[in-house]
């Protein structure tokens, strides 16, 4: 079973609509839809925005539906000059940029209990996602995806996340999903189509750009499913 998670409806609705013989269940306020998609058994859900909602959804997919792989699809703000609007950032690993126990001597982002900063994503999934995106005619790179319960829209915070963690994009869910997968021994990859430059400036209205980026991310997920 492959779990597919998106934070917003725009990030998963098209995937839900294509599931063959769909069944639906609501757990902890989240609707889970499962069936067959691109020849694979999948469960798809909109988790909601933020790390807690993402973690609840990921854990439910693992425990309730037996997901052995999780794919997080969605949008993000770029932190790298190597990717721009509507390009793809694929996780080689994830960090929680707002995890901060530096006051007691820890490194920024260190996760107590597992005592690491960077959680590695599944290498094979990362490589498949990058190569598939490129074959579709997109620009895509692998790197660190940074997550936090903050919408980043200023230069100083953007620079901190980029310089401290070497992150290529920032968003609000991926690292929480990675955290759950790491402790549960489940493969994961975070797929992000770039919707903004994390500076508060945009080429078009943010909601419209999110819709376009979300559709591109869903299309990539479908293509990846056919290859794994």
Buried (B, 14 or more C-beta within 10 A) or exposed (E): BBBBBBBBEBBBBBBBEBBEEBEEBEBEEBEBBBBEBBEBEBBBBBBBBBBEBBBBBBBBBBEBBEBBBBBBBBBBBBBBEEBEBBBBBBBBBBBBBBBEEEEEEBEBBBBEEEEBBBBBBBEEBBBBBBBBBEEEEBEBBBBBBBBBBEBBBEEEBBEBBBEBBBBBBBBBBBBBBBBBBBEBEBBBBBBBBBBBBBBBEBEEEBEEBBBBBBBBBBBBBBBBBEEB
